[in-house]
Amino acid sequence: MMLRFEVARDKQDDLGARIGDVAQEAIDAVALAYAHDAATDVERRLEAEFASRGIVAADAETLDEIQRGIRAGRTPSVGRPDGSPPGGQATP
């Protein structure tokens, strides 16, 4: 299944990075929070992290798959949090 994201309606300006990279930052933040505290409400935290970055999951299946991955200890990969191109290195 392909994980999909959209720019939030109130954030139609440039995200400053590829949407997958922005989503990856949010996913990593939630995965880290969950690793430190298993009582973390993963769904609510994901939605908050996405919203703070101006994006939303495009559908419920995307959100569900990310949540399952985080809870299973395998952080889904949808982008690069450093913004580097695939196979490349981050630019300073």
C-alpha positions in Angstrom: 0.0 0.0 0.0 1.2 3.5 -0.8 1.1 5.9 2.0 -0.3 9.3 0.9 -0.4 12.8 2.3 -1.9 16.1 1.4 -1.1 19.7 2.3 -3.7 20.9 4.9 -6.2 23.4 3.5 -5.1 26.2 5.7 -1.4 25.6 4.8 -1.5 25.9 1.0 1.9 27.7 1.0 5.2 25.9 0.3 6.1 23.3 3.0 9.8 24.0 2.5 10.5 20.3 1.7 9.0 17.3 -0.1 5.7 16.3 1.5 7.1 12.8 2.2 10.1 14.3 4.1 7.8 16.5 6.1 5.6 13.4 6.9 8.7 11.4 7.9 9.7 14.0 10.5 6.2 13.8 12.0 6.2 10.0 12.0 9.7 9.9 13.6 8.6 12.2 16.3 5.6 10.0 17.2 7.7 6.8 17.0 10.2 8.3 19.4 7.4 9.5 21.8 5.9 6.0 21.7 9.2 4.3 22.3 9.6 6.4 25.5 6.0 6.0 26.6 3.8 3.2 25.4 0.8 5.1 26.8 1.2 7.6 24.0 -2.0 8.1 22.0 -0.4 7.4 18.6 -3.4 8.4 16.5 -3.9 11.8 18.3 -0.2 12.5 18.4 0.2 11.7 14.6 -2.6 14.0 13.7 -1.1 16.7 15.9 2.4 16.3 14.5 1.0 16.3 10.9 -1.1 19.4 11.6 1.8 21.3 13.1 3.7 20.7 9.9 0.8 21.7 7.6 -0.1 18.2 6.3 -2.7 15.5 6.7 -2.9 11.8 5.9 -4.8 11.5 2.6 -7.0 8.7 3.9 -7.8 6.6 6.9 -5.8 3.6 5.5 -2.6 5.7 5.5 -3.1 6.8 9.1 -3.9 3.2 10.2 -0.9 1.7 8.5 1.5 4.3 10.1 -0.1 3.7 13.5 0.3 -0.1 13.2 3.9 0.2 12.2 4.8 2.5 15.1 3.1 0.2 17.6 4.9 -2.8 16.1 8.2 -1.1 16.5 8.9 -0.6 12.8 8.7 3.0 11.9 7.2 3.4 8.4 9.4 5.1 5.9 7.8 7.7 3.6 10.6 10.1 3.1 13.9 11.4 4.4 13.8 13.6 7.5 17.0 15.3 6.4 15.5 16.2 3.1 18.2 14.5 1.1 17.4 13.0 -2.3 17.1 9.2 -2.5 20.6 7.8 -2.7 22.1 11.2 -1.9 23.4 13.1 1.0 21.7 16.0 2.8 22.6 19.4 1.6 23.9 21.8 4.2 
